[in-house]
C-alpha cells in the first residue's frame, strides 16, 4: 500500500488546470490497484497510469501528441520490461528502443520537444474523451517519489507537474547524515629491481676467413662469453591512500506513532523522531 505521507508525491495531476493557452487538457492518475509498488521477492515492480482527455472541442484545447514520464536516471533500459499501452480499449503495438514508440530518454539525450528525460510514450490522445492506460515493470525495486510529467501537443509543451513514480535512492527526501572517520594507514612497500635484456644484434667485423678443415679452430668449444654491466637506478613509487565505506545493520528505537502529522517541526518540543 502506497503511503503518500512518506512519499510526498501526487497520485494524480491535471494539466487542464495549468495556466496558459492553448491548453493540453490531460489528467494523469497512478492506478494503485493495477500497480505493484511494493513487490514480494521474485516479483517485478509495476507502475500503471491512466491518462484522460478532459477538454472541450474547440481551438483553446489541443490533442496530445506524446508525453514523457520521468523516472530515476540510474535505471537502465535492461531493467524496464512488460510495457503495455491501451488506447480507448484497444491494446497498441509497443516497440521499446531508440527508434520505437516507447524509448528511454536520458539527461544527456532528453526528448527534443519537451527537453525532459524519462520514458517517452509516442502515442497521441484525443483532447475531449481520449482514454489511455500505460503500464511498465522494473526488474529492480526502487523507492517511490515525485517524477515530472512532460506533455507535447498542438505545437506547445507543458511541464511543471509531478506524479508518483520510481526515484533513485537518496532522491526521496530521506534524512541524511555525514560521518567523518580519522584513521592512520600503514602499508609496507617493497621494491624489487629487475633487468631485462633487449634483442641481440650481431655485427660482422670484416670479411669471413676461409680455413681448410684440417686446421683446428682457435678458442674453447661451446664457451660462453660473459661480461658485467653495473647501472645505478632510482625508483619513484606513487602510493595512493583512500577508504571504502559500508553501512552496517541499523539499530532503531521506535518512538511515537500517530495518524496526525508529528514530523513537521518535530524538534520544536524537544522530541526526536527516529
Secondary structure, 3 states (H helix, E strand, C coil): CCCHHHHCCCCEEEHHHCCCCCECCEEEEECCCCCECCCCCCCCEEEEEEEEECCCCCCCECCECEEEECCCCCCCHHHEEEEEEEECCEECCCCECCCCCEEEECCCCCCCCCCCCEEEECCCECCCCCEEEEEEEECCCCEEEEEEEEEEECCEEEEEEEEEEEECCCCCCCCCCCCCCCCCCCCCCCCCCCCCCCCCCCCCCCCCCCCCCCCCCCCCCCCCCCCCCCCCCCCCCCCCCCCCCCCCCCCCCCCCCCCCCCCCCCCCCCCCCC
